[in-house]
Amino acid sequence: MMREATVNELYPRWLVAREGHGDDDFCLIDVRAADEYARMHVPGARLIPLSALPARAGEIPETGTVYMICHAGGRSAQACQFLQRQLGYENLVNIQGGTMAWAEAGYPLEHGGVA
């Protein structure tokens, strides 16, 4: 079963990680296309497009909680399902509402660049 969290649940964990007071294993993966990521993304999110996920799955940690985010939550849910079913990942959390919900909540955004 896929775990999910809202952006309001993600934000405090993200904030602690950004301030360097939390676990070093905080990981946020953005599975959108590079042009979407460049328009706006959660600061610190690492881009691994859904289309590249099978080839780049080894870059996703198998320990610690890994948060998956996209535009609205659909593609990140697909990414979680793929990684769970095909590769046995058990540490994934899908972010409901995705980057749009993050932006609508007024949380910080970055523009440009590919991480």
C-alpha positions as CSV (number, residue, x, y, z in Angstrom):
1,M,0.0,0.0,0.0
2,M,1.3,3.4,-1.0
3,R,1.9,5.9,1.8
4,E,0.9,9.5,1.2
5,A,1.4,12.9,2.9
6,T,0.1,16.4,2.3
7,V,2.3,19.3,1.6
8,N,1.4,20.6,5.1
9,E,2.9,17.3,6.5
10,L,6.0,17.6,4.3
11,Y,6.8,21.2,5.0
12,P,8.0,20.9,8.6
13,R,10.2,17.9,7.6
14,W,11.6,19.8,4.6
15,L,12.2,22.9,6.8
16,V,14.2,21.0,9.4
17,A,16.2,19.3,6.7
18,R,16.9,22.6,5.0
19,E,18.1,24.2,8.2
20,G,20.4,21.2,8.7
21,H,18.9,20.1,12.0
22,G,17.2,17.0,10.8
23,D,18.2,13.6,9.4
24,D,20.7,13.7,6.6
25,D,18.6,11.1,4.8
26,F,15.8,13.5,3.8
27,C,15.2,13.0,0.1
28,L,12.6,14.6,-2.1
29,I,12.4,13.4,-5.8
30,D,10.6,15.4,-8.4
31,V,9.4,13.2,-11.2
32,R,8.1,15.9,-13.6
33,A,9.8,16.8,-17.0
34,A,12.8,19.0,-16.9
35,D,10.9,22.0,-18.3
36,E,8.3,21.7,-15.6
37,Y,11.0,21.5,-12.9
38,A,12.7,24.6,-14.4
39,R,9.5,26.6,-14.2
40,M,9.1,26.0,-10.4
41,H,10.1,23.3,-7.9
42,V,10.5,22.7,-4.2
43,P,14.0,23.9,-3.2
44,G,16.2,20.9,-2.8
45,A,14.1,18.5,-4.8
46,R,16.1,16.3,-7.1
47,L,14.8,15.8,-10.6
48,I,14.4,12.3,-11.8
49,P,11.7,12.4,-14.6
50,L,9.2,9.6,-14.5
51,S,10.3,8.6,-18.1
52,A,13.9,8.1,-16.8
53,L,12.9,6.4,-13.6
54,P,13.6,2.8,-14.7
55,A,17.1,3.7,-15.8
56,R,17.8,5.9,-12.8
57,A,16.1,4.0,-10.0
58,G,19.5,3.2,-8.5
59,E,19.8,6.9,-7.5
60,I,16.9,6.6,-5.1
61,P,17.9,5.7,-1.6
62,E,16.5,2.4,-0.3
63,T,16.7,3.6,3.3
64,G,15.3,6.7,5.0
65,T,12.0,8.2,3.9
66,V,11.9,9.3,0.2
67,Y,9.2,11.8,-0.7
68,M,8.0,11.7,-4.3
69,I,6.4,14.8,-5.9
70,C,5.1,15.9,-9.3
71,H,2.7,18.5,-10.5
72,A,-0.5,17.3,-8.8
73,G,0.3,13.8,-7.4
74,G,-0.5,11.5,-10.3
75,R,2.9,10.9,-11.7
76,S,4.6,10.6,-8.3
77,A,2.0,8.0,-7.4
78,Q,2.9,6.1,-10.5
79,A,6.6,6.4,-9.6
80,C,5.9,5.0,-6.1
81,Q,3.9,2.1,-7.5
82,F,6.6,1.3,-10.0
83,L,9.4,1.4,-7.5
84,Q,7.4,-0.7,-4.9
85,R,6.1,-3.3,-7.3
86,Q,9.1,-3.7,-9.6
87,L,12.0,-3.0,-7.2
88,G,10.6,-3.6,-3.7
89,Y,11.0,-0.1,-2.3
90,E,9.2,0.3,1.0
91,N,10.3,3.8,2.0
92,L,8.3,6.0,-0.4
93,V,5.7,8.6,0.3
94,N,3.6,10.2,-2.4
95,I,3.0,14.0,-1.9
96,Q,-0.8,14.6,-2.4
97,G,-1.4,17.7,-4.6
98,G,2.2,17.9,-5.7
99,T,4.0,21.1,-6.5
100,M,0.8,22.9,-7.2
101,A,-0.4,22.3,-3.6
102,W,3.0,23.4,-2.3
103,A,2.8,26.6,-4.3
104,E,-0.8,27.2,-3.3
105,A,0.1,26.8,0.4
106,G,2.7,29.6,-0.1
107,Y,5.7,27.5,0.6
108,P,9.1,28.5,-0.9
109,L,9.8,27.8,-4.6
110,E,12.8,27.8,-6.8
111,H,12.9,28.5,-10.5
112,G,15.4,27.3,-13.2
113,G,18.2,24.8,-13.0
114,V,18.2,21.1,-12.9
115,A,19.4,19.3,-9.8
